[in-house]
Amino acid sequence: RRLRPPLRSGKKQHLMADPKSLEDAEGTLKAMIGDWLKDVHPRMSEAERTRRAAAYDMSSVGETLAKEVRYSVKNLLSGNIVRALLIQLQSVSRDMQQALAAVDDLLAAQAVTLRALALFPAVLLLAGAARVLRSAGVAVSSRSIKTTDDIAAELAAGVAEMRRLALLAPDELDDRTLGALALQAHLVRDRLWVHRYRFEPARLQRIDRALRDLFEPGLTAGTVVQVLELLAVDHDFLRLGSKRSIPPPVTILTPASRSAA
C-alpha cells in the first residue's frame, strides 16, 4: 500500500526514510556530542556546548581521533578512541537517514512524472489492442485475412495487366481487347469494393471514375495506356513493384488479336 499511493494523495509518502528514525538519530547524536564536550572540554561554557551540539559539530571528536590513532592499541583501552568512534558511527547513521530523506523528497517532487511513466506500458498495450481489433474488424468486413499490402499488390497487378493489354492492342481497340480490359477493370473495382474499408472513400471514388473513363467512345490504345499510367502515378499503391507486389495475371490472347497487334 505504501509503494502505490493514490494519484491525488496530498500527503507526503515516506518510501525510503522513516522520519521518526531520523529524529531519534539526530537527538542521540546531539546528546552524545554534548556529553563529549562536557567531559573533554570541561571549561567550555554551557551555551557553547549547546550551540556545538545543536550544529552537530564533530571537530573535537575528529581532533581526538587524530591524536589517539598514533597509539591506537594503548588508547583503545585507556583513551577516548572507542567513544569517539561510536560518535562517528552515530554521525554516519544520521547522514544516511538524511540521504534517504532527500531521496524521498526527490521522489515526491517527481511523483507525477513517475506515475505517468508507470501508465505508459498500459497506454501502449491499449494502443496495440486497438490496432489489432481494427485489423480484425477490417479483415472480417472484407472477408479476407490478407494484409492491406497484399491487397494493394493484387490491385497493382490488375492495373499492370490492363496496361499490358492496351500496349499489345492495335491503336483502334477491337472488341476482344475491350472485353479483356472490361474484365480486368471489373475485377479491380470488385476487389476495391470488397476491401473498401481499407482505403479512403475519396481515393476509391477517384479510382472508380478513372476506370470508367477508360471505356469512353473513341479512345485509342495509347490513350488508355496514358490513363493507366496517370492512375498509377496518382495512386502509388497501384504501381507494380511496390512492397509485397505479386506477378500480374496472364491474359491469353487469341491468334486473331495477336495478328492484329
C-alpha positions as CSV (number, residue, x, y, z in Angstrom):
1,R,0.0,0.0,0.0
2,R,2.9,2.4,0.7
3,L,4.5,1.6,-2.6
4,R,1.4,2.5,-4.6
5,P,-0.1,5.7,-3.1
6,P,-3.3,7.2,-4.6
7,L,-2.7,9.5,-7.5
8,R,-4.4,12.5,-5.8
9,S,-3.0,12.0,-2.3
10,G,-1.7,15.2,-0.9
11,K,0.1,13.5,2.0
12,K,3.9,13.1,1.5
13,Q,4.9,9.4,1.2
14,H,8.0,8.2,3.0
15,L,9.3,5.3,0.9
16,M,12.9,5.2,1.9
17,A,13.4,7.0,5.2
18,D,11.4,6.9,8.5
19,P,11.0,10.4,10.0
20,K,11.0,9.0,13.5
21,S,14.3,7.2,12.9
22,L,15.9,10.4,11.6
23,E,14.6,12.4,14.6
24,D,16.0,9.7,17.0
25,A,19.4,9.7,15.3
26,E,19.7,13.4,15.5
27,G,18.6,13.5,19.1
28,T,21.1,10.8,20.0
29,L,24.0,12.4,18.2
30,K,23.2,15.8,19.8
31,A,23.3,14.2,23.3
32,M,26.5,12.3,22.6
33,I,28.3,15.4,21.3
34,G,27.1,17.4,24.3
35,D,28.3,14.8,26.8
36,W,31.6,14.5,24.9
37,L,32.3,18.3,25.0
38,K,31.3,18.3,28.7
39,D,33.9,15.6,29.5
40,V,36.7,16.6,27.1
41,H,36.3,20.3,27.4
42,P,35.1,20.9,31.0
43,R,35.9,24.7,30.9
44,M,33.7,25.2,27.9
45,S,30.6,27.2,28.7
46,E,27.2,25.6,28.7
47,A,26.0,27.9,25.9
48,E,28.9,27.0,23.7
49,R,28.4,23.3,24.3
50,T,24.7,23.6,23.4
51,R,25.5,25.5,20.3
52,R,28.0,23.0,19.0
53,A,25.8,20.0,19.9
54,A,22.9,21.7,18.0
55,A,25.2,22.2,15.0
56,Y,26.4,18.6,15.2
57,D,30.0,19.9,15.4
58,M,32.3,16.9,15.1
59,S,35.6,18.9,15.0
60,S,36.5,18.0,18.6
61,V,35.8,14.3,18.0
62,G,38.0,14.4,14.9
63,E,40.9,16.1,16.6
64,T,40.8,13.5,19.4
65,L,40.8,10.6,16.9
66,A,43.7,12.2,15.0
67,K,45.8,12.4,18.3
68,E,45.0,9.0,19.7
69,V,45.3,7.0,16.5
70,R,49.1,7.2,16.9
71,Y,48.8,4.9,19.9
72,S,45.6,3.1,18.9
73,V,46.3,-0.1,20.8
74,K,47.1,1.7,24.1
75,N,44.3,4.3,23.7
76,L,41.8,1.5,22.8
77,L,41.9,0.5,26.4
78,S,42.6,3.7,28.3
79,G,41.7,6.6,25.9
80,N,38.7,8.0,24.3
81,I,39.1,6.3,20.9
82,V,36.2,3.9,21.4
83,R,33.9,6.7,22.5
84,A,35.0,8.9,19.5
85,L,34.4,6.0,17.1
86,L,30.9,5.5,18.5
87,I,30.1,9.1,18.0
88,Q,31.4,9.0,14.4
89,L,29.3,5.9,13.8
90,Q,26.2,7.7,15.1
91,S,27.1,10.7,12.8
92,V,27.3,8.3,9.8
93,S,23.9,6.8,10.8
94,R,22.4,10.3,10.9
95,D,23.9,11.2,7.5
96,M,22.4,8.0,6.0
97,Q,19.0,8.9,7.3
98,Q,19.2,12.4,5.9
99,A,20.3,11.0,2.5
100,L,17.2,8.7,2.5
101,A,15.0,11.6,3.4
102,A,16.5,13.6,0.4
103,V,15.6,10.6,-1.8
104,D,12.0,10.7,-0.5
105,D,11.9,14.5,-1.3
106,L,13.1,13.8,-4.8
107,L,10.6,11.1,-5.4
108,A,7.8,13.3,-4.0
109,A,8.8,16.1,-6.4
110,Q,8.8,13.6,-9.4
111,A,5.6,11.8,-8.3
112,V,3.5,12.9,-11.2
113,T,6.2,12.0,-13.8
114,L,6.8,8.6,-12.2
115,R,3.1,7.8,-12.2
116,A,2.8,8.9,-15.8
117,L,5.7,6.6,-16.8
118,A,4.0,3.8,-14.9
119,L,0.9,4.3,-17.1
120,F,3.0,4.3,-20.3
121,P,3.1,0.5,-20.8
122,A,-0.7,0.4,-20.3
123,V,-1.2,3.0,-22.9
124,L,1.0,1.1,-25.3
125,L,-1.0,-2.1,-24.6
126,L,-4.3,-0.3,-25.3
127,A,-3.0,1.2,-28.5
128,G,-1.7,-2.2,-29.7
129,A,-5.0,-3.9,-28.7
130,A,-7.0,-1.1,-30.6
131,R,-4.8,-1.7,-33.7
132,V,-5.3,-5.5,-33.5
133,L,-9.1,-5.0,-33.1
134,R,-9.2,-2.6,-36.0
135,S,-7.3,-5.0,-38.2
136,A,-9.6,-7.8,-37.2
137,G,-12.6,-5.7,-37.9
138,V,-11.3,-4.8,-41.4
139,A,-10.5,-8.4,-42.1
140,V,-14.0,-9.5,-41.1
141,S,-15.7,-6.8,-43.0
142,S,-13.7,-7.6,-46.2
143,R,-13.9,-11.4,-45.6
144,S,-10.2,-11.7,-46.0
145,I,-7.2,-12.2,-43.7
146,K,-4.8,-10.7,-46.2
147,T,-2.9,-7.6,-45.3
148,T,-3.5,-4.2,-46.9
149,D,-0.1,-4.5,-48.7
150,D,-1.2,-7.8,-50.2
151,I,-4.5,-6.3,-51.4
152,A,-2.7,-3.3,-52.9
153,A,-0.3,-5.7,-54.7
154,E,-3.2,-7.6,-56.2
155,L,-4.7,-4.3,-57.4
156,A,-1.4,-3.2,-58.9
157,A,-1.2,-6.5,-60.7
158,G,-4.6,-5.9,-62.2
159,V,-3.8,-2.4,-63.4
160,A,-0.5,-3.7,-64.9
161,E,-2.4,-6.4,-66.8
162,M,-4.7,-3.8,-68.2
163,R,-1.7,-1.7,-69.3
164,R,-0.2,-4.8,-71.0
165,L,-3.4,-5.5,-72.9
166,A,-3.5,-1.9,-74.1
167,L,0.1,-2.0,-75.2
168,L,-0.4,-5.2,-77.2
169,A,-3.7,-4.0,-78.8
170,P,-3.9,-2.0,-82.1
171,D,-4.4,1.7,-81.9
172,E,-8.1,1.2,-82.6
173,L,-9.3,-1.1,-79.8
174,D,-11.2,-4.1,-81.0
175,D,-14.0,-5.9,-79.2
176,R,-11.8,-8.7,-77.8
177,T,-9.3,-6.2,-76.2
178,L,-12.2,-4.1,-74.9
179,G,-13.7,-7.2,-73.4
180,A,-10.4,-8.2,-71.7
181,L,-10.0,-4.6,-70.4
182,A,-13.5,-4.6,-69.1
183,L,-13.0,-7.9,-67.3
184,Q,-9.8,-6.7,-65.6
185,A,-11.4,-3.3,-64.7
186,H,-14.4,-5.2,-63.2
187,L,-12.0,-7.4,-61.1
188,V,-10.1,-4.3,-59.9
189,R,-13.4,-2.5,-59.0
190,D,-14.8,-5.6,-57.3
191,R,-11.7,-6.1,-55.2
192,L,-11.8,-2.4,-54.2
193,W,-15.4,-2.7,-53.2
194,V,-14.8,-5.8,-51.1
195,H,-11.9,-4.2,-49.3
196,R,-13.3,-0.6,-49.3
197,Y,-12.8,-0.3,-45.5
198,R,-9.0,-0.4,-46.1
199,F,-8.9,2.7,-48.3
200,E,-10.1,6.3,-48.1
201,P,-13.6,6.8,-49.7
202,A,-12.3,9.8,-51.8
203,R,-9.5,7.7,-53.2
204,L,-11.9,4.9,-54.1
205,Q,-14.2,7.4,-56.0
206,R,-11.2,8.7,-58.0
207,I,-10.1,5.3,-59.0
208,D,-13.6,4.2,-59.9
209,R,-14.0,7.3,-62.1
210,A,-10.7,6.8,-63.9
211,L,-11.6,3.1,-64.6
212,R,-15.0,4.2,-66.1
213,D,-13.2,6.8,-68.3
214,L,-11.3,4.1,-70.0
215,F,-14.4,3.0,-71.9
216,E,-15.4,6.3,-73.3
217,P,-16.2,6.0,-77.0
218,G,-13.3,6.9,-79.4
219,L,-10.4,6.2,-77.0
220,T,-7.3,4.7,-78.6
221,A,-5.0,2.2,-77.1
222,G,-2.3,4.9,-76.5
223,T,-4.8,7.0,-74.6
224,V,-5.8,4.0,-72.4
225,V,-2.1,3.4,-71.6
226,Q,-1.6,7.1,-70.6
227,V,-4.7,7.0,-68.4
228,L,-3.5,3.9,-66.6
229,E,0.0,5.4,-66.2
230,L,-1.5,8.5,-64.6
231,L,-3.7,6.3,-62.4
232,A,-0.5,4.6,-61.1
233,V,1.2,7.9,-60.6
234,D,-1.8,9.4,-58.6
235,H,-2.2,6.2,-56.5
236,D,1.2,4.9,-55.8
237,F,0.0,1.5,-54.4
238,L,-1.3,0.7,-57.9
239,R,2.2,0.8,-59.3
240,L,3.6,-2.7,-59.8
241,G,6.9,-3.2,-57.9
242,S,5.8,-1.7,-54.6
243,K,6.1,-3.6,-51.4
244,R,4.9,-7.2,-51.5
245,S,3.8,-6.9,-55.1
246,I,2.8,-10.1,-56.9
247,P,3.3,-11.0,-60.6
248,P,0.4,-9.8,-62.8
249,P,-2.1,-12.4,-64.1
250,V,-1.6,-13.6,-67.6
251,T,-4.4,-12.9,-70.1
252,I,-4.4,-15.3,-73.0
253,L,-4.9,-13.5,-76.3
254,T,-6.4,-15.3,-79.4
255,P,-4.4,-15.6,-82.6
256,A,-6.6,-13.0,-84.2
257,S,-5.7,-10.4,-81.6
258,R,-2.0,-11.3,-81.9
259,S,-2.0,-10.9,-85.6
260,A,-3.9,-7.6,-85.2
261,A,-1.2,-6.4,-82.8
